[in-house]
Amino acid sequence: MNLFLFTLLLLLLFMSLLFAIALWVKDNSIVDIAYGLAFVLVSWSTYLVYGDGHFRQLLILALVTVWGLRLAWNIYLRKRGESEEDFRYRQWRESWGKTFVWRSFLQIFMLQGAVIYLVSLPVMLVMNRPGGPLGLPDLLGLLIWLFGFSFEAVGDWQLLRFKQQQENRGKIIQSGLWSLTRHPNYFGEATLWWGVLLVAISAPYGIIALISPLLINFLLLKVSGIPMLEAKYEGNKEFEAYKQRTNAFFPWFPRPSKGDRL
């Protein structure tokens, strides 16, 4: 069977099973935990079925596995302290009414599966035909991935530590990497996928993998990342002041507040 068709069927089965579990536990936000695991599933399945032990295949397998497992574990830890479904999914549950079941299947689980498929293109291309020996693009890709992964992991760790302290309940983190960008985890994730692209670029038709980081950046900047999360804090005075001082995405030094400029 063709690798790309194999991956499509694998994700269809995985996301359908996840949908059934979500209906049973009445919590669609479990899809967030499964997001990183789906990439690990795609990477290992395609490697075990189609891989030939090429160093580029092993490299991209390692990068995606480490990222996917860490992301899934972090979201699990965050969700473990919450008794309710994530606010985004809860809003959809309430607004969709009688159409909730089929819209959940299509607009959450199948759509998520489609995104995972497209973002996994670098993995699929390398597993299908890895290309020549490792070279400078692979090294540069690894370095960019390490930078992005570290930024995302440290940002998530700082946020988790912040939320664990009782005195910070209801407050917005503005220290560490969060003083440089309002979304260091999103910036890190977007960056590391550019690194994965560079690893895949040497594979035949590797340029197709450009879809992956472009889609990730679009989603984080314009759709389900920054816009949806920041809408939650609209009207919050602390957040509005934070917003004036700190870039939304690209890290930079904090700007002085209006009061400091007077």
DAUR-V773116 format. One record per residue. RES is the residue in one small letter. D_LAST is the distance of its C-alpha to the last C-alpha in whole Angstrom. Layout:
BEGIN
{{RES,D_LAST} {RES,D_LAST}}
END
This chain:
BEGIN
{{m,68} {n,65} {l,62} {f,59} {l,62} {f,62} {t,58} {l,58} {l,61} {l,59} {l,56} {l,57} {l,60} {f,57} {m,54} {s,57} {l,58} {l,54} {f,54} {a,57} {i,56} {a,53} {l,55} {w,57} {v,54} {k,52} {d,49} {n,48} {s,45} {i,47} {v,47} {d,44} {i,46} {a,49} {y,46} {g,46} {l,50} {a,51} {f,50} {v,52} {l,55} {v,55} {s,55} {w,57} {s,60} {t,59} {y,60} {l,63} {v,65} {y,64} {g,62} {d,65} {g,63} {h,61} {f,58} {r,55} {q,57} {l,56} {l,53} {i,51} {l,53} {a,51} {l,48} {v,48} {t,50} {v,47} {w,45} {g,46} {l,48} {r,44} {l,42} {a,45} {w,45} {n,41} {i,41} {y,44} {l,43} {r,40} {k,42} {r,44} {g,42} {e,42} {s,45} {e,44} {e,44} {d,40} {f,38} {r,39} {y,43} {r,43} {q,41} {w,44} {r,47} {e,46} {s,45} {w,48} {g,51} {k,54} {t,53} {f,51} {v,54} {w,55} {r,51} {s,50} {f,53} {l,52} {q,48} {i,47} {f,50} {m,52} {l,49} {q,47} {g,51} {a,50} {v,47} {i,48} {y,51} {l,49} {v,47} {s,50} {l,51} {p,50} {v,52} {m,55} {l,56} {v,56} {m,58} {n,60} {r,61} {p,59} {g,59} {g,60} {p,59} {l,55} {g,53} {l,50} {p,49} {d,50} {l,48} {l,45} {g,45} {l,45} {l,42} {i,40} {w,41} {l,41} {f,37} {g,37} {f,39} {s,37} {f,34} {e,35} {a,37} {v,34} {g,32} {d,34} {w,35} {q,32} {l,31} {l,35} {r,34} {f,31} {k,33} {q,36} {q,34} {q,34} {e,31} {n,29} {r,31} {g,29} {k,26} {i,25} {i,25} {q,22} {s,24} {g,26} {l,27} {w,25} {s,22} {l,23} {t,24} {r,24} {h,28} {p,29} {n,33} {y,33} {f,32} {g,34} {e,37} {a,36} {t,37} {l,40} {w,42} {w,41} {g,43} {v,46} {l,46} {l,46} {v,49} {a,51} {i,51} {s,54} {a,56} {p,58} {y,56} {g,53} {i,51} {i,51} {a,49} {l,46} {i,46} {s,45} {p,41} {l,41} {l,41} {i,40} {n,36} {f,37} {l,38} {l,35} {l,32} {k,34} {v,36} {s,37} {g,34} {i,30} {p,31} {m,33} {l,31} {e,28} {a,29} {k,30} {y,26} {e,25} {g,23} {n,23} {k,19} {e,19} {f,20} {e,18} {a,15} {y,17} {k,18} {q,15} {r,15} {t,18} {n,21} {a,24} {f,27} {f,26} {p,25} {w,22} {f,19} {p,17} {r,13} {p,10} {s,9} {k,7} {g,5} {d,6} {r,4} {l,0}}
END
